[in-house]
């Protein structure tokens, strides 16, 4: 039997090698395609679940979700005109509080003559803006002329001038308090809160933060108002303002908007991602790395991680405080652990951490709201009980409060103690003393992010 020629054997091995290589390549392509289809399917399922809840997914849907208002009913059209008439001031002035570097005296102490004059001058300079603000806020509906479709690139010029206008109204309130015009001061404070509420339903996290900042500016004014006799109807109106904003829906709306904007980022081009990461688009290494992430499927894994992380935060928001913060902290811890990995998810690590911080800030805002509600209820009680403070907060239930408000940081009732002829009602905040878990005393804010008091000395 003749042996097989070497040339034939070599060709057969070559054919076998090519067939094996083609088979391996086909197997790789099949597995890769199946893997990418699997990830795409999981993302599609997640998006379908979001749509079933009735929430928007894209920024275009978000823009439609932010309901339009007929022009004749839209306060924003007048308010933007008021913003345009706002006269700015030097923020380095030492005699102007809130806007400038001036520091307010203690709540029961008068303003210095220099500060009082600086405030009066600034308020007088902005009379046109104040008149337009009052005119615009007479309308009950508001939708600022913003297009949310561009996502991160959406223009929001109204937020800065809205905050500046709230500062103006806070200064007007302080001026009226100083002049003994208590009822007018309460009306100005209510106008300030109403202005802040025009962005309460705006579905953006930055809008929610601006709203919280405006409310935060109102508390020093309220503390000073409560150092003076306040008419019953003014108390009632202010109580209703602070009461209606102690909910989770606005924060939930802001998180839904964040998800829409992030979803658009995951669908963006490599160049858009580089710009988002503030990277030099001429850096070949960054571009190549993002391309590898895209083609390897890690981009879809990043998107899935983001959607799951956002689900965790949205589920946490629905819980009562303080369980809400505990659940959010668990999600935040998982995100920080992910960021410490050798190959973390880039956009999830960029977008998600700020959400946990926003939940903590919102808890501080709720603590402020509940303290304000309780302080106003105590004032109601005093008017009905010969100017005497209640012995305990339980005395306020059910005539002035449905229940004693809960401290959002530990789930216990808000603390209350009499102070001379006045009172202090406060939240313990997020930090405790190391010595045996001793609670911080009211007014001790050196180490605590959330420690709020209302003190009245008459």
C-alpha positions in Angstrom: 0.0 0.0 0.0 1.5 3.3 -1.0 2.0 5.9 1.8 0.0 9.2 1.7 2.0 11.9 0.0 3.3 14.6 2.4 1.7 17.3 0.3 -1.8 15.8 0.7 -1.4 15.4 4.5 -0.3 19.0 4.8 -3.3 20.2 2.8 -5.7 18.0 4.9 -4.3 19.5 8.1 -4.6 22.9 6.7 -8.3 22.3 5.8 -9.0 20.9 9.2 -7.3 23.9 10.8 -9.4 26.3 8.7 -12.6 24.4 9.5 -11.8 24.5 13.2 -11.0 28.2 13.0 -14.2 29.0 11.1 -16.2 26.8 13.5 -14.7 28.6 16.6 -15.3 31.9 15.0 -18.9 31.0 14.2 -19.4 29.7 17.8 -17.9 32.9 19.2 -20.2 35.1 17.0 -23.2 33.0 18.0 -22.4 33.2 21.7 -21.5 36.9 21.4 -24.7 37.7 19.5 -26.8 35.6 21.9 -25.2 37.4 24.9 -25.8 40.9 23.5 -29.4 39.9 22.6 -29.9 38.6 26.1 -28.7 41.9 27.6 -30.8 43.9 25.2 -33.8 41.7 26.2 -33.2 42.3 29.9 -33.0 46.1 29.3 -36.2 45.9 27.2 -38.0 44.1 30.0 -36.9 46.7 32.6 -38.1 49.5 30.3 -41.4 47.7 29.8 -41.8 47.5 33.6 -41.2 51.2 33.9 -43.8 52.0 31.3 -46.3 49.8 33.1 -46.0 52.1 36.1 -47.0 55.0 34.0 -43.6 56.8 34.3 -41.8 58.3 31.3 -38.6 56.6 30.0 -37.1 59.1 27.5 -36.6 62.8 27.9 -39.1 63.5 25.2 -41.7 61.5 27.3 -40.5 63.4 30.4 -41.2 66.7 28.7 -44.7 65.6 27.8 -45.2 64.3 31.4 -44.5 67.8 32.7 -48.0 68.9 31.9 -48.5 72.0 29.8 -50.5 75.0 31.2 -52.8 77.3 29.1 -51.1 80.7 28.7 -53.9 82.6 30.4 -53.5 80.3 33.5 -49.7 80.1 33.6 -48.1 82.1 36.4 -44.7 81.5 34.8 -45.3 83.9 32.0 -45.7 86.8 34.6 -43.0 85.4 36.9 -40.4 85.4 34.3 -41.1 89.0 33.6 -40.7 89.6 37.4 -37.4 87.8 37.3 -36.2 90.1 34.4 -36.9 93.2 36.6 -35.0 91.9 39.6 -32.2 94.3 40.5 -29.1 92.5 41.7 -26.9 93.6 44.5 -23.3 93.2 45.5 -23.1 89.9 47.4 -20.0 91.1 49.3 -21.9 93.8 51.2 -21.5 93.2 55.0 -24.8 94.7 56.0 -27.2 92.6 53.8 -28.1 89.1 55.1 -29.2 86.1 53.0 -27.9 87.7 49.8 -24.7 89.3 51.1 -22.3 88.6 54.0 -24.4 90.1 56.7 -25.2 87.8 59.6 -28.6 87.9 61.3 -28.7 88.5 65.0 -30.4 86.0 67.4 -34.0 85.5 66.6 -35.3 87.6 69.5 -32.8 90.5 68.9 -33.4 93.5 66.6 -31.5 94.1 63.4 -28.7 96.6 63.5 -29.6 100.1 62.0 -27.2 99.5 59.2 -28.7 96.1 58.3 -32.2 97.4 58.6 -31.4 100.2 56.2 -29.6 98.0 53.7 -32.6 95.6 53.6 -35.1 98.5 53.2 -33.0 100.0 50.3 -32.8 96.6 48.5 -36.5 96.0 48.9 -37.4 99.5 47.7 -35.2 99.1 44.6 -37.1 96.0 43.6 -40.7 97.2 44.0 -41.5 96.5 40.3 -40.3 92.9 40.7 -42.2 92.4 43.9 -45.4 93.7 42.3 -45.0 91.3 39.3 -44.3 88.4 41.6 -47.5 89.0 43.6 -49.5 89.3 40.3 -48.0 86.1 38.9 -48.6 84.1 42.0 -52.3 85.0 42.0 -52.5 82.4 39.3 -52.7 78.8 40.6 -50.9 76.9 37.8 -47.3 77.2 36.7 -45.1 75.6 34.1 -41.9 77.4 33.2 -41.0 77.5 29.5 -38.4 74.8 29.6 -37.8 72.0 27.1 -36.6 68.9 29.0 -35.9 66.9 25.8 -32.1 67.7 25.7 -31.6 66.0 29.0 -28.4 67.3 30.7 -28.2 70.1 28.1 -31.7 71.4 29.0 -31.6 75.2 29.7 -33.0 76.1 33.1 -32.5 79.9 33.5 -35.5 80.3 35.8 -34.0 78.4 38.7 -31.3 80.9 39.6 -33.5 84.0 39.4 -36.3 82.1 41.3 -33.9 81.6 44.2 -32.8 85.3 44.0 -36.5 86.3 44.1 -37.1 84.1 47.1 -34.2 85.9 48.8 -35.8 89.2 48.0 -39.1 88.1 49.6 -37.2 86.8 52.7 -35.6 90.2 53.1 -39.0 91.9 52.7 -40.3 89.6 55.4 -37.4 90.6 57.7 -38.0 94.3 57.1 -41.7 94.0 57.9 -40.9 92.0 61.1 -38.6 94.8 62.2 -41.3 97.4 61.6 -43.7 95.4 63.7 -45.9 94.6 60.6 -46.4 90.9 61.7 -49.4 90.2 59.5 -47.7 91.7 56.4 -44.6 89.7 57.2 -46.6 86.5 57.4 -48.1 87.3 53.9 -44.6 88.0 52.5 -43.4 84.7 53.9 -46.4 82.9 52.4 -45.6 84.6 49.0 -42.0 83.3 49.3 -43.2 79.7 49.9 -45.8 80.0 47.1 -43.0 81.1 44.7 -40.9 78.1 45.8 -43.8 75.8 45.2 -43.9 76.8 41.5 -41.0 74.4 40.9 -42.2 71.7 43.4 -43.8 69.7 40.6 -41.0 70.4 38.0 -39.6 66.9 37.3 -35.9 67.6 37.9 -33.7 66.9 40.9 -32.0 70.3 40.6 -35.5 71.9 40.8 -36.3 69.9 43.9 -33.0 71.0 45.5 -33.8 74.7 44.7 -37.2 74.3 46.2 -35.7 72.9 49.4 -33.2 75.7 49.5 -36.0 78.3 49.3 -37.9 76.6 52.1 -34.6 76.5 54.1 -34.4 80.3 53.7 -37.8 80.7 55.2 -37.0 79.2 58.6 -35.0 82.1 60.1 -37.9 84.4 59.0 -40.5 82.1 60.7 -38.4 81.9 63.9 -38.4 85.7 64.0 -42.1 86.0 63.3 -42.8 83.5 66.1 -41.1 86.0 68.5 -44.1 88.3 67.9 -47.9 87.9 68.4 -49.2 86.5 65.1 -52.9 86.7 64.0 -54.9 83.5 64.0 -55.6 83.6 60.2 -51.8 84.1 59.5 -51.0 81.1 61.6 -53.5 79.0 59.8 -52.2 79.9 56.3 -48.6 79.3 57.3 -49.5 76.0 58.9 -51.2 74.8 55.7 -48.1 75.8 53.6 -45.7 73.8 55.6 -48.1 70.9 56.1 -48.8 70.1 52.4 -45.1 69.7 51.4 -44.3 66.8 53.8 -44.6 64.1 51.2 -42.3 61.8 49.1 -44.0 62.4 45.7 -41.9 65.4 44.6 -38.6 63.5 45.4 -39.9 60.5 43.5 -40.8 62.7 40.5 -37.2 64.1 40.6 -35.7 60.6 40.6 -37.9 59.5 37.7 -36.6 62.5 35.7 -33.0 61.6 36.6 -33.6 58.1 35.2 -35.0 59.5 31.9 -31.9 61.8 31.5 -29.5 58.9 32.3 -31.3 56.6 29.9 -30.6 59.1 27.2 -26.9 59.2 28.2 -26.6 55.4 27.8 -28.0 55.7 24.3 -25.6 58.5 23.4 -22.5 58.3 21.2 -19.0 57.8 22.4 -18.3 61.5 21.8 -21.3 62.5 23.9 -20.1 60.2 26.7 -16.6 61.7 26.5 -18.1 65.2 26.9 -20.2 64.0 29.8 -17.1 62.6 31.5 -15.3 65.9 30.8 -12.7 64.0 28.9 -10.5 65.4 26.1 -12.0 63.9 23.0 -8.6 63.8 21.4 -7.4 61.2 23.9 -7.2 58.0 21.9 -6.9 55.9 25.0 -10.2 57.1 26.4 -12.0 56.7 23.1 -10.6 53.2 22.6 -11.5 52.2 26.1 -15.1 53.4 25.7 -15.3 51.5 22.3 -14.1 48.3 24.0 -16.8 48.8 26.7 -19.4 49.3 24.1 -18.6 46.3 21.9 -17.9 43.9 24.9 -21.4 44.3 26.3 -20.3 46.0 29.5 -22.2 49.1 28.5 -25.5 47.2 28.7 -24.3 45.7 32.1 -23.7 49.3 33.2 -27.2 50.3 32.1 -28.8 47.3 33.9 -26.8 48.1 37.1 -28.0 51.7 36.9 -31.7 50.7 36.4 -31.5 48.2 39.3 -29.8 50.8 41.5 -32.5 53.4 40.6 -35.2 50.8 41.4 -33.6 50.4 44.8 -33.7 54.1 45.5 -37.3 54.5 44.2 -38.4 51.6 46.5 -36.6 53.3 49.4 -38.4 56.6 48.8 -41.8 54.9 49.3 -40.9 53.9 52.8 -41.5 56.0 55.9 -38.7 57.7 57.6 -36.3 56.7 59.1 -36.6 53.3 57.3 -36.3 55.3 54.0 -32.7 56.4 54.8 -31.7 52.9 56.0 -32.9 51.3 52.8 -31.2 54.1 50.7 -28.0 53.6 52.7 -27.9 49.9 51.7 -28.2 50.8 48.1 -25.5 53.5 48.4 -23.2 51.0 50.1 -23.6 48.6 47.2 -22.8 51.4 44.8 -19.6 52.4 46.7 -18.5 48.7 46.7 -19.1 48.6 42.9 -17.0 51.7 42.5 -14.1 50.1 44.3 -13.9 47.2 41.9 -11.1 47.0 39.4 -13.5 47.5 36.5 -16.4 49.6 37.9 -19.5 50.6 35.9 -18.6 54.1 34.6 -21.9 55.9 34.2 -23.6 54.1 37.2 -20.7 55.3 39.3 -21.2 58.8 38.0 -25.0 59.1 38.2 -26.1 57.1 41.2 -24.1 58.4 44.2 -25.8 61.8 44.1 -29.2 60.2 44.6 -28.4 58.8 48.0 -27.2 62.2 49.1 -30.4 63.8 47.8 -32.5 61.4 50.0 -30.6 62.5 53.1 -31.0 66.1 52.2 -34.7 65.5 51.7 -34.9 64.0 55.1 -33.4 67.1 56.6 -35.9 69.2 54.7 -38.8 67.0 56.2 -37.3 67.5 59.6 -37.5 71.3 59.1 -41.0 71.0 57.8 -42.2 69.0 60.8 -40.5 71.3 63.3 -42.2 74.2 61.6 -45.6 72.5 61.7 -45.2 71.8 65.4 -44.0 75.3 66.2 -47.0 76.8 64.5 -49.3 74.3 66.3 -47.8 75.4 69.6 -48.6 79.0 68.7 -52.2 78.0 68.0 -52.3 76.3 71.4 -50.9 79.4 73.1 -53.6 81.7 71.5 -56.3 79.4 72.9 -54.7 78.9 76.3 -53.9 82.3 77.7 -50.5 82.5 76.1 -49.3 79.4 78.0 -47.1 76.8 76.3 -48.3 73.2 76.4 -46.7 70.9 78.9 -46.1 68.2 76.2 -46.6 67.9 72.5 -49.4 65.4 73.2 -51.5 68.5 74.3 -51.6 69.5 70.7 -53.4 66.4 69.6 -56.1 66.3 68.1 -57.1 70.0 68.1 -53.9 71.4 66.5 -52.1 68.3 65.2 -53.4 64.9 64.0 -50.5 63.3 65.8 -47.1 64.3 67.2 -44.8 64.5 64.2 -42.1 61.9 64.1 -38.4 62.7 64.0 -37.3 61.5 60.6 -33.9 60.4 61.9 -34.8 58.0 64.7 -38.6 57.4 64.3 -39.4 58.9 67.8 -41.6 61.9 68.4 -39.9 65.3 67.9 -38.3 66.6 71.1 -39.8 69.5 73.0 -38.7 71.5 75.9 -39.9 74.8 77.5 -37.3 77.6 77.6 -38.4 80.4 79.8 -41.6 81.8 78.4 -40.9 80.2 75.1 -40.1 76.7 73.8 -37.8 74.6 71.8 -38.9 71.9 69.4 -36.2 70.0 67.5 -35.0 67.0 65.7 -32.0 65.1 67.1 -30.4 65.0 63.6 -28.3 62.3 62.1 -25.4 62.3 64.5 -25.2 61.3 68.2 -22.7 61.9 70.9 -20.2 59.1 71.3 -20.6 59.0 75.1 -23.3 56.4 75.7 -25.6 57.6 72.9 -26.4 60.8 74.6 -28.6 63.1 72.5 -27.3 66.4 71.4 -28.9 69.4 73.1 -30.9 71.9 71.0 -28.7 74.4 69.3 -25.6 72.2 69.4 -24.9 72.1 65.7 -21.1 71.7 65.8 -21.1 68.0 64.6 -24.6 67.4 63.3 -25.9 67.9 59.8 -29.5 67.9 61.0 -30.3 69.6 64.3 -33.2 72.1 64.1 -34.7 74.3 66.7 -37.4 77.0 67.1 -36.9 79.1 70.2 -39.2 81.9 71.4 -38.4 84.2 74.2 -41.1 86.7 75.1 
